């Protein structure tokens, strides 16, 4: 899920998907999007931790009910979805600045994450970075922790 800001009344704002190339202001969703998930690393730097290829990104949150075998349930909200086969979660040891660095605008001055932790990578100055990262994602053949499920945890979810 991409976290959007909330209004003073507690209502969640929309994700501005019209900032994605070819998406209109009236669209409720954008399809075929490469969503790159990032997290803070050492010293407040950001690194890639995974991605969804061919994702659908929703303007507004949607909800899904998840039923558990024990009869319990919970409701989850989401605004990004993709087929599991199009998703990668990098192993912890792979998530390093040397390989998967993500720029912060305060450092590059021209592109990257600003205060918000949503970046549409639409700046012309980011074109080389975005191309290189897209190629790196296409070429990635390493381990995918999305498919890792410890034996002892299988009965818990």
C-alpha positions as CSV (number, residue, x, y, z in Angstrom):
1,X,0.0,0.0,0.0
2,X,1.2,3.5,-0.8
3,X,0.4,5.7,2.2
4,X,-1.3,9.0,1.2
5,X,-1.7,11.9,3.6
6,X,-4.9,12.4,5.5
7,X,-7.0,15.5,5.8
8,X,-7.6,17.3,9.1
9,X,-10.9,15.4,9.2
10,X,-9.1,12.0,9.0
11,X,-10.2,11.3,5.5
12,X,-7.4,9.8,3.2
13,X,-6.4,11.9,0.3
14,X,-6.3,10.5,-3.3
15,X,-3.2,9.2,-4.8
16,X,-2.5,11.5,-7.8
17,X,-2.2,8.8,-10.4
18,X,-2.6,11.4,-13.2
19,X,1.1,12.2,-12.5
20,X,1.8,8.9,-14.2
21,X,2.4,9.2,-17.9
22,X,-0.8,8.7,-20.0
23,X,-3.2,8.7,-17.0
24,X,-6.1,11.2,-17.1
25,X,-7.3,13.2,-14.1
26,X,-10.6,11.4,-14.3
27,X,-9.1,7.8,-14.2
28,X,-9.8,5.7,-11.1
29,X,-6.8,3.4,-11.7
30,X,-3.6,3.1,-13.7
31,X,-2.6,-0.2,-15.2
32,X,0.7,-1.7,-16.2
33,X,2.7,0.4,-13.7
34,X,6.1,-0.5,-12.3
35,X,5.8,0.2,-8.6
36,X,9.1,0.3,-6.7
37,X,9.0,-0.2,-2.9
38,X,11.6,1.6,-0.9
39,X,12.6,1.9,2.8
40,X,14.9,3.9,4.9
41,X,18.3,2.4,5.2
42,X,21.3,3.6,7.3
43,X,21.6,7.3,8.0
44,X,18.1,8.1,6.6
45,X,19.0,7.0,3.0
46,X,16.4,5.2,0.9
47,X,17.0,1.9,-0.8
48,X,14.8,-0.3,-3.0
49,X,13.3,-3.3,-1.1
50,X,11.2,-4.7,-3.9
51,X,8.8,-4.0,-6.8
52,X,5.6,-4.9,-8.5
53,X,5.6,-5.2,-12.3
54,X,2.4,-4.6,-14.3
55,X,0.7,-3.3,-11.1
56,X,-2.7,-1.6,-10.9
57,X,-2.5,1.6,-8.9
58,X,-5.8,2.9,-7.5
59,X,-6.6,6.6,-7.0
60,X,-8.6,5.8,-3.8
61,X,-8.1,3.1,-1.2
62,X,-10.2,-0.1,-1.6
63,X,-10.9,-2.7,1.1
64,X,-10.7,-6.4,1.2
65,X,-11.9,-8.8,3.9
66,X,-9.5,-11.5,4.8
67,X,-11.0,-14.6,6.5
68,X,-8.8,-16.9,8.6
69,X,-9.2,-20.6,9.2
70,X,-9.9,-20.1,12.9
71,X,-13.1,-18.1,11.9
72,X,-11.5,-14.7,12.6
73,X,-11.2,-12.1,9.9
74,X,-9.8,-8.6,9.3
75,X,-10.3,-5.9,6.8
76,X,-7.3,-4.5,4.9
77,X,-7.1,-1.4,2.8
78,X,-4.9,-1.2,-0.3
79,X,-4.3,1.0,-3.4
80,X,-1.7,-1.1,-5.3
81,X,-2.2,-4.7,-6.5
82,X,-0.3,-7.1,-8.8
83,X,-0.1,-10.8,-9.5
84,X,2.4,-12.5,-7.1
85,X,4.5,-13.7,-10.1
86,X,5.1,-10.0,-10.9
87,X,6.3,-9.1,-7.4
88,X,9.8,-9.2,-5.9
89,X,10.9,-8.7,-2.3
90,X,14.6,-8.3,-2.1
91,X,16.5,-10.3,0.6
92,X,17.8,-8.1,3.4
93,X,21.4,-8.7,2.4
94,X,20.6,-7.5,-1.1
95,X,19.2,-4.1,0.1
96,X,22.2,-1.9,0.1
97,X,23.1,1.6,-1.0
98,X,25.7,0.4,-3.5
99,X,23.2,-1.6,-5.6
100,X,19.7,-0.2,-4.8
101,X,20.2,3.5,-3.8
102,X,17.2,5.8,-4.2
103,X,17.7,9.5,-4.4
104,X,16.4,12.1,-2.0
105,X,15.8,15.6,-3.5
106,X,17.6,17.3,-0.6
107,X,20.8,15.5,-1.8
108,X,20.4,15.6,-5.6
109,X,18.6,19.0,-5.7
110,X,16.8,18.0,-8.9
111,X,15.0,14.7,-8.3
112,X,14.1,12.0,-5.8
113,X,11.9,11.6,-2.8
114,X,11.0,14.9,-1.1
115,X,9.2,15.1,2.2
116,X,6.5,12.8,1.1
117,X,7.5,9.1,0.6
118,X,5.7,8.9,-2.7
119,X,7.8,9.8,-5.8
120,X,6.4,9.6,-9.4
121,X,9.9,10.0,-11.0
122,X,8.6,12.4,-13.6
123,X,11.4,14.9,-13.6
124,X,13.4,15.1,-16.8
125,X,16.6,15.1,-14.7
126,X,15.6,11.7,-13.3
127,X,15.4,10.0,-16.7
128,X,18.8,8.4,-16.6
129,X,18.3,7.1,-13.1
130,X,14.9,5.7,-13.9
131,X,16.1,4.0,-17.0
132,X,19.1,2.4,-15.1
133,X,16.9,1.3,-12.3
134,X,14.3,-0.2,-14.7
135,X,17.0,-2.1,-16.4
136,X,18.4,-3.4,-13.1
137,X,15.0,-4.6,-12.1
138,X,14.5,-6.4,-15.5
139,X,17.9,-8.1,-15.1
140,X,17.5,-9.1,-11.5
141,X,17.8,-12.9,-11.2
142,X,18.5,-13.1,-7.4
143,X,16.4,-14.5,-4.6
144,X,12.9,-13.4,-4.1
145,X,11.8,-13.4,-0.4
146,X,8.2,-13.1,-1.5
147,X,8.3,-16.8,-2.1
148,X,10.1,-17.5,1.1
149,X,7.9,-18.8,3.9
150,X,9.6,-20.3,6.9
151,X,8.2,-23.8,7.7
152,X,7.3,-22.7,11.3
153,X,5.2,-19.8,10.1
154,X,3.0,-21.7,7.6
155,X,0.3,-22.4,10.2
156,X,0.1,-18.9,11.5
157,X,-1.2,-17.0,8.4
